[in-house]
Each structure stands twice: as structure tokens, then as C-alpha cells.
Amino acid sequence: PASAFLDPDHDRTYPKWPGFAMVKGNGELVRFPSDADDLPYGLAAQYVGGDGIDEPLEVGINAMAVWKLSPDAEFEILAPAFDHTQTWADGDLVYAATDAANAGRLVPEGYTTRTTAPIARVLKIASPTKIVIGGLQPRTA
């Protein structure tokens, strides 16, 4: 994983779980996406309020680990890190939600408030509450 720091301006109103998408901020800062134009950077490796656990806050330095998805990477993602109420299929592109309550949650293309750029693709629907995703080829400028 990449070493980073959660943006100190992060609003902890809504809980986040490992597997939520993150975007790169200035320097070594990361945050959860809030705009359609945000480019996903990787997946949060820690709880930030999810299940009542806030690892960066408990450590006191906002240290975060971010799993970056290379083209050959595979990750098992458990709900609630992905929206299991949506319709998913093998091969679907995976995006990050940008609405405040769900910012960073992995969502399918049909989700209304999401990043324009996908973060991954669905390799397998393992169960109603678990998907396996894979990385994408890097974007070129």
C-alpha cells in the first residue's frame, strides 16, 4: 500500500470502511471523492468511522494506507464498501460515489453521483455482499 495522510479537513459525519475509494490531494494527503472529476487513487486500507472504528483518529496522526490498483491487482470487496443494493455484473466498470453520505463507496456506472473515471472492473460476483475487482490499465494524458 501507499503511505498517506487523511486530509485534516475530512468531515467525519459519515463512516467509511476499508475498500472505499480515495483520491490524492496535495502532497501526501488523501481524501474521499466529492466531485465527478476526481480521479480515484486507490482504496482505503483502514476504517474511518465504519463500525464505530476510526483508526487514523485513534492513532492521532491521520496516517492512512491506500491500496493502489495496478492492472493485475485483484481485491475482494465486502459490503458496505460497495453498494450491494445496486445491480452488478461480471465485467462492469466500478466507480466511486461522490455524494456526501456515500463518498468513496464503490458503485456501478448507473449510480447518479459518481466519479467520471472508473477505478476498477468487476471480475466476479462472489456473493450478494462480496465482489472481486481488478485494476485497469493506466490512463494516459
URVEN-V366844 format. One record per pair of residues at least 12 apart in sequence whose C-alpha atoms are under 10 Angstrom apart, sorted by the first residue. I is the first residue (numbers start at 1). GAP is how many residues later the second one is. D is the distance in whole Angstrom. If there is no record, write none. Layout:
# URVEN-V366844
i	gap	d
I	GAP	D
I	GAP	D
This chain:
# URVEN-V366844
i	gap	d
1	41	9
1	42	9
1	43	9
1	44	8
1	63	9
1	64	6
1	65	5
1	66	4
1	67	6
1	68	9
2	26	10
2	39	10
2	40	9
2	41	10
2	42	10
2	43	10
2	62	8
2	63	6
2	64	5
2	65	6
2	66	7
3	25	8
3	26	9
3	27	10
3	60	7
3	61	6
3	62	5
3	63	7
3	64	9
4	20	9
4	21	10
4	23	9
4	24	5
4	25	6
4	26	6
4	27	10
4	58	8
4	59	6
4	60	5
4	61	6
4	62	7
5	19	10
5	20	10
5	22	9
5	23	6
5	24	5
5	25	6
5	26	9
5	51	8
5	56	8
5	57	5
5	58	5
5	59	5
5	60	8
5	61	9
6	16	9
6	18	10
6	19	9
6	22	8
6	23	6
6	24	5
6	25	6
6	26	9
6	38	10
6	42	9
6	50	8
6	51	10
6	55	9
6	56	5
6	57	6
6	58	6
6	59	9
7	17	9
7	18	8
7	19	9
7	21	9
7	22	5
7	23	6
7	24	6
7	25	9
7	55	8
7	56	10
7	57	10
8	21	9
8	22	9
8	23	9
8	53	9
8	54	7
9	22	9
10	20	9
10	21	7
10	22	8
10	38	10
11	20	10
11	21	10
11	89	9
12	36	8
12	37	7
12	42	9
12	45	10
13	36	9
13	87	9
13	88	8
14	34	9
14	35	7
14	36	8
14	86	8
14	87	6
14	88	8
14	89	9
15	32	8
15	33	6
15	34	4
15	35	5
15	36	8
15	37	8
15	38	9
15	39	9
15	86	8
15	87	9
15	88	10
16	16	9
16	28	9
16	30	8
16	31	6
16	32	5
16	33	6
16	34	5
16	35	9
16	36	10
16	37	9
16	38	9
16	64	9
16	65	8
16	85	9
16	86	8
16	87	8
16	88	8
16	89	8
17	26	10
17	27	7
17	28	8
17	29	7
17	30	5
17	31	6
17	32	7
17	33	5
17	34	8
17	35	10
17	36	9
17	37	9
17	61	9
17	62	9
17	63	7
17	64	6
17	65	10
17	87	9
17	88	8
18	25	7
18	26	5
18	27	5
18	28	5
18	29	5
18	30	8
18	32	8
18	47	10
18	48	9
18	49	10
18	59	9
18	60	9
18	61	10
18	62	9
18	63	7
18	87	10
19	23	9
19	24	5
19	25	5
19	26	6
19	27	8
19	28	9
19	47	9
19	48	8
19	56	9
19	57	9
19	58	6
19	59	8
19	60	9
19	61	9
19	62	5
19	63	8
19	85	8
19	86	8
19	87	8
20	12	8
20	13	10
20	22	8
20	23	5
20	24	5
20	25	8
20	26	9
20	27	9
20	28	10
20	46	10
20	57	9
20	60	9
20	61	5
20	62	8
20	76	8
20	77	9
20	82	9
20	83	8
20	84	5
20	85	5
20	86	6
21	12	7
21	18	10
21	19	6
21	20	7
21	21	6
21	22	5
21	23	6
21	24	10
21	45	9
21	46	9
21	47	10
21	60	9
21	61	10
21	74	8
21	75	6
21	76	8
21	77	10
21	82	8
21	83	4
21	84	6
21	85	7
21	98	8
22	12	10
22	16	9
22	17	9
22	18	6
22	19	6
22	20	6
22	21	6
22	22	6
22	23	10
22	44	8
22	45	9
22	46	10
22	74	8
22	81	9
22	82	6
22	83	9
22	97	10
23	15	7
23	16	6
23	17	5
23	18	5
23	19	7
23	20	9
23	21	10
23	43	10
23	73	10
23	81	9
24	14	9
24	15	8
24	16	8
24	17	6
24	18	9
24	42	10
25	13	10
25	16	10
28	35	10
28	36	10
29	33	9
29	34	9
29	35	9
30	12	10
30	14	9
30	33	10
30	34	8
30	35	10
30	36	9
31	13	9
31	33	10
31	72	9
31	73	9
32	12	9
32	64	9
32	65	9
32	66	8
32	68	9
32	70	9
32	71	6
32	72	5
32	73	9
33	63	7
33	64	7
33	65	5
33	66	8
33	67	9
33	69	9
33	70	6
33	71	6
33	72	9
33	81	9
33	82	8
34	62	9
34	63	8
34	64	4
34	65	6
34	66	7
34	68	9
34	69	6
34	70	8
34	79	9
34	80	8
34	81	8
35	61	10
35	62	9
35	63	6
35	64	8
35	65	10
35	68	9
35	78	8
35	79	8
35	80	7
35	81	9
36	59	10
36	60	9
36	61	9
36	62	7
36	63	10
36	77	7
36	78	6
36	79	4
36	80	5
36	81	8
37	61	10
37	77	9
37	78	6
37	79	6
37	80	7
38	58	9
38	60	9
38	76	9
38	77	6
38	78	8
38	79	8
39	56	10
39	57	9
39	76	7
39	77	8
39	78	6
39	79	8
39	80	8
40	28	9
40	29	10
40	55	8
40	56	7
40	64	9
40	75	8
40	76	10
40	77	7
40	78	7
40	79	6
40	80	9
41	25	8
41	26	9
41	27	7
41	28	8
41	78	8
42	23	9
42	24	6
42	25	5
42	26	4
42	27	6
42	28	9
42	62	10
42	77	8
42	78	10
42	93	10
43	22	8
43	23	5
43	24	5
43	25	6
43	26	8
43	32	10
43	34	10
43	38	10
43	61	9
43	62	10
43	63	10
43	76	9
44	20	7
44	21	6
44	22	5
44	23	6
44	24	9
44	37	10
44	60	9
45	19	7
45	20	5
45	21	6
45	22	6
45	23	10
46	17	10
46	18	7
46	19	7
46	20	8
47	17	10
48	14	10
48	16	10
50	30	9
50	31	10
68	51	10
68	67	9
69	50	8
69	51	8
69	64	9
69	65	7
69	66	5
69	67	7
69	68	9
69	69	10
70	50	9
70	64	8
70	65	5
70	66	7
70	67	7
70	68	8
71	49	9
71	63	7
71	64	4
71	65	5
71	66	5
71	67	7
72	62	7
72	63	6
72	64	8
72	65	9
73	47	9
73	60	8
73	61	5
73	62	5
73	63	9
74	46	9
74	47	10
74	48	10
74	49	8
74	58	7
74	59	6
74	60	4
74	61	7
75	45	10
75	47	10
75	48	9
75	56	8
75	57	6
75	58	5
75	59	7
75	60	9
76	47	10
76	48	9
76	49	10
76	50	9
76	54	7
76	55	6
76	56	4
76	57	7
76	58	9
77	29	9
77	48	10
77	49	10
77	52	8
77	53	6
77	54	5
77	55	6
77	56	7
78	48	10
78	49	9
78	50	9
78	51	6
78	52	5
78	53	7
78	54	9
79	26	9
79	27	9
79	49	9
79	50	5
79	51	6
79	52	9
80	22	10
80	25	8
80	26	9
80	49	8
80	50	9
81	21	9
81	23	8
81	24	5
81	25	6
81	26	9
81	48	10
81	49	9
82	12	9
82	13	10
82	14	9
82	15	9
82	20	10
82	22	9
82	23	5
82	24	4
82	25	6
82	26	9
82	47	8
82	48	8
82	49	8
83	14	9
83	19	9
83	22	7
83	23	6
83	24	6
83	25	8
83	28	10
83	46	9
84	22	9
84	23	9
84	24	10
84	43	10
84	44	7
84	45	6
84	46	8
84	47	9
85	22	10
85	43	9
85	44	9
86	21	7
86	22	7
86	23	10
86	24	9
86	25	8
87	20	9
87	21	8
87	22	10
87	23	9
87	24	10
88	19	9
88	20	7
88	21	9
88	22	10
88	34	8
88	36	9
88	37	8
88	40	10
88	43	9
89	19	9
89	32	10
89	33	7
89	34	9
89	35	8
89	36	7
89	42	10
90	31	8
90	32	5
90	33	5
90	34	5
90	35	6
90	36	10
90	41	9
90	42	9
90	43	9
91	29	10
91	30	6
91	31	5
91	32	6
91	33	8
91	34	10
91	42	9
91	43	10
92	15	10
92	16	7
92	17	8
92	26	10
92	28	9
92	29	6
92	30	5
92	31	8
92	32	10
92	41	9
93	14	9
93	15	6
93	16	7
93	24	9
93	25	6
93	26	8
93	27	6
93	28	4
93	29	6
93	30	10
93	40	9
93	41	10
93	43	9
94	12	6
94	13	6
94	14	5
94	15	7
94	20	10
94	21	10
94	23	9
94	24	5
94	25	6
94	26	5
94	27	5
94	28	7
94	39	8
94	40	9
94	41	10
95	12	5
95	13	6
95	14	7
95	15	10
95	16	9
95	18	10
95	19	6
95	20	6
95	21	8
95	22	7
95	23	4
95	24	6
95	25	7
95	26	9
96	12	8
96	13	9
96	15	9
96	17	9
96	18	5
96	19	6
96	20	9
96	21	9
96	22	7
96	23	7
96	24	10
97	14	8
97	15	8
97	16	6
97	17	4
97	18	6
97	19	10
98	13	10
98	14	9
98	15	6
98	16	5
98	17	7
99	13	9
99	14	6
99	15	7
99	16	10
100	13	10
102	12	10
103	12	10
106	12	10
106	13	9
106	14	9
107	12	10
108	13	9
108	14	9
117	22	9
118	17	10
118	18	8
119	14	9
119	15	9
119	16	7
119	17	7
120	12	10
120	13	6
120	14	6
120	15	5
120	16	6
120	17	9
121	12	5
121	13	5
121	14	7
121	15	7
122	12	6
122	13	9
123	12	10
